[in-house]
Amino acid sequence: MTLAQEFIQEFEQLSDNRKREVIDFIEFIKQKENKSIENAMNEIIADNLDALKELAN
C-alpha cells in the first residue's frame, strides 16, 4: 500500500470535523513551506544584490 493510499484509508474513517482539522493542518504546512522558500529567496537576493543589479544593466 502506498503512503497516499494509506492516508486516504485513514482519512476516510475520520469524522467530518476531524477531516477539516487534517485539511487545515495540511494548509498550515504548505504555508510554512512557502514561507521558508520565500525567506531563502530573500536571503539569496540580499546576498547577491550587487551582482543582480549589475546583471540588470
N, C-alpha and C positions, 0 to 999 in steps of 0.2 A: 504494500500500500504506500502510495506516495505521501509526502507531507501534506500536499493540498487535499488529497482525498481524506486523510485523517482529520484535517482541520474541518472540512465540510461535514464529515460524520459527527464530530463532536459539536460543531456549531448548530447543526440541525436539532440536536437534543436539548438545546437551551430554550428558556422562555423568551418571549419577545423582548422583555426588559433587559435580560442578560445579553441577548443578541445586540441590542442597541449599545450596551456598555462595551462590547467587543468592537463594534464598528467605531465608536468614539475613541477607543484606545488605539486602534489602527490609524485613525486620522491624526491623533496626537503624535504617534511615532513618525508618521510621514512628515508632519510639520517640523518636528525636531530634526529629522534627517535633512530636510530642505534648508533649515536654518544653519546646520553645520556646513553644508555645501556653500551657502551664501557667505558665511564667515570665512571659509577657506578662500573663496574667490576674492573677497575684500582684502584679505591678507596678501594674496599674490599680487593684486593690483597695487597695493600700498608699497610692497617690497620692490616693485618693478616700475613705479610710476615714471621715473625719468626715461627709462627705455621705451615705455609705451608712448610717452609724449613725443619722443624722437621718431618713432615709427609713424606717428600720426602726421608728421610734417612731410 
